[in-house]
Amino acid sequence: MYASRTTDSALMPHTDAVESVSSPKSTMNKTSPVTHIDPGPVMALRATDTPMTQSLARQRGAESMPGDEVNTPIVLRDTDVDENINHSIVVKFLKRGVDVLGSLLFFAFFGWLYFALAVGVWISSGRPILFSQKRYGYKGETFEFYKFRSMVPDAEAVLIKYLEANPAAAEEWNKYQKLDNDPRITRFGHFIRKTSLDELPQFWNVLKGDMSLVGPRPCLLSQKTLYGKYWSSYIAVRPGITGLWQVSGRNTVSYRRRVLLDVRYVQQLSIVNDISIFLRTVWVVCTGHGSK
């Protein structure tokens, strides 16, 4: 029915990196664009090897950083890695209530879409229909994350071969953890990614309590280091189907800026902000803004 992380770890969502970290680090030059990827079941560009991670680790105190694609700087309060971030009980209760009600209403009105999309995936590239993978969630606990599969079955091998042959693409992957022209994506996969329909199985994650309708983007197990001292902010809330990052450029935003957007969302958490982000998401999905 679905691809597990163990059997199909390369069937990555369009916004994330390859999730396989049990083997040695990729071979790369830390001072120049990557020109070689260690051929094996490894994350193509390990988070611990990127200049971006080193930059995050050096940051201290309050942050005011210019974005890579947006000129407006992101201003953050000082947040130490051991700081406990507490939101009010009322906000937590209301947020969870909205999550449950919203998920049930979505299933009631759009449940038929799941069948249609499952048929589309099966016709375009066979089984499995779903992609599943371990992600970090609330309080640092891991959960099984679901999406409609949009990549070829041998996606990991395809990615490694492509990056080895294309230094410019390897550099792009290093910065964004994704590719503008990703050779792994199927024809139907391009459609469901462009329209964000591949995300629909995550409403089940929301109903189970693993995720929220709005929150930080679910983090890969291999990308924890990219949050640096801000990790405590990420795990202070449930990750979301949509969030501040998705309505601020989506796939045109570097991972470095994505981290800061996630942290700002947590620091400014409120039901009003969630409603605003959700409404902006509707516009983003309808226009395809920032999608690849």
Secondary structure in CASP SS format (residue, H / E / C, confidence):
PFRMAT SS
TARGET T0000
AUTHOR 0000-0000-0000
METHOD secondary structure of the structure
MODEL  1
M C 1.00
Y E 1.00
A E 1.00
S C 1.00
R C 1.00
T C 1.00
T C 1.00
D C 1.00
S C 1.00
A C 1.00
L C 1.00
M C 1.00
P C 1.00
H C 1.00
T C 1.00
D C 1.00
A C 1.00
V C 1.00
E C 1.00
S C 1.00
V C 1.00
S C 1.00
S C 1.00
P C 1.00
K C 1.00
S C 1.00
T C 1.00
M C 1.00
N C 1.00
K C 1.00
T C 1.00
S C 1.00
P C 1.00
V C 1.00
T C 1.00
H C 1.00
I C 1.00
D C 1.00
P C 1.00
G C 1.00
P C 1.00
V C 1.00
M C 1.00
A C 1.00
L C 1.00
R C 1.00
A H 1.00
T H 1.00
D H 1.00
T C 1.00
P H 1.00
M H 1.00
T H 1.00
Q H 1.00
S H 1.00
L H 1.00
A H 1.00
R H 1.00
Q C 1.00
R C 1.00
G C 1.00
A C 1.00
E E 1.00
S E 1.00
M E 1.00
P C 1.00
G C 1.00
D C 1.00
E C 1.00
V C 1.00
N C 1.00
T C 1.00
P C 1.00
I E 1.00
V E 1.00
L E 1.00
R C 1.00
D C 1.00
T C 1.00
D C 1.00
V C 1.00
D C 1.00
E C 1.00
N C 1.00
I C 1.00
N C 1.00
H C 1.00
S C 1.00
I H 1.00
V H 1.00
V H 1.00
K H 1.00
F H 1.00
L H 1.00
K H 1.00
R H 1.00
G H 1.00
V H 1.00
D H 1.00
V H 1.00
L H 1.00
G H 1.00
S H 1.00
L H 1.00
L H 1.00
F H 1.00
F H 1.00
A H 1.00
F H 1.00
F H 1.00
G H 1.00
W H 1.00
L H 1.00
Y H 1.00
F H 1.00
A H 1.00
L H 1.00
A H 1.00
V H 1.00
G H 1.00
V H 1.00
W H 1.00
I H 1.00
S H 1.00
S H 1.00
G C 1.00
R C 1.00
P C 1.00
I C 1.00
L E 1.00
F E 1.00
S E 1.00
Q E 1.00
K E 1.00
R E 1.00
Y E 1.00
G C 1.00
Y H 1.00
K H 1.00
G H 1.00
E C 1.00
T E 1.00
F E 1.00
E E 1.00
F E 1.00
Y E 1.00
K E 1.00
F E 1.00
R C 1.00
S C 1.00
M E 1.00
V C 1.00
P C 1.00
D C 1.00
A H 1.00
E H 1.00
A H 1.00
V H 1.00
L H 1.00
I H 1.00
K H 1.00
Y H 1.00
L H 1.00
E H 1.00
A H 1.00
N C 1.00
P H 1.00
A H 1.00
A H 1.00
A H 1.00
E H 1.00
E H 1.00
W H 1.00
N H 1.00
K H 1.00
Y H 1.00
Q C 1.00
K C 1.00
L C 1.00
D C 1.00
N C 1.00
D C 1.00
P C 1.00
R C 1.00
I E 1.00
T C 1.00
R H 1.00
F H 1.00
G H 1.00
H H 1.00
F H 1.00
I H 1.00
R H 1.00
K H 1.00
T C 1.00
S C 1.00
L H 1.00
D H 1.00
E H 1.00
L C 1.00
P C 1.00
Q H 1.00
F H 1.00
W H 1.00
N H 1.00
V H 1.00
L H 1.00
K H 1.00
G C 1.00
D C 1.00
M C 1.00
S E 1.00
L E 1.00
V E 1.00
G C 1.00
P C 1.00
R C 1.00
P C 1.00
C E 1.00
L E 1.00
L H 1.00
S H 1.00
Q H 1.00
K H 1.00
T H 1.00
L H 1.00
Y H 1.00
G H 1.00
K H 1.00
Y H 1.00
W H 1.00
S H 1.00
S H 1.00
Y H 1.00
I C 1.00
A C 1.00
V C 1.00
R C 1.00
P C 1.00
G E 1.00
I E 1.00
T E 1.00
G C 1.00
L C 1.00
W C 1.00
Q C 1.00
V C 1.00
S C 1.00
G C 1.00
R H 1.00
N H 1.00
T H 1.00
V C 1.00
S C 1.00
Y H 1.00
R H 1.00
R H 1.00
R H 1.00
V H 1.00
L H 1.00
L H 1.00
D H 1.00
V H 1.00
R H 1.00
Y H 1.00
V H 1.00
Q H 1.00
Q C 1.00
L C 1.00
S C 1.00
I H 1.00
V H 1.00
N H 1.00
D H 1.00
I H 1.00
S H 1.00
I H 1.00
F H 1.00
L H 1.00
R H 1.00
T H 1.00
V H 1.00
W H 1.00
V H 1.00
V H 1.00
C H 1.00
T H 1.00
G C 1.00
H C 1.00
G C 1.00
S C 1.00
K C 1.00
END
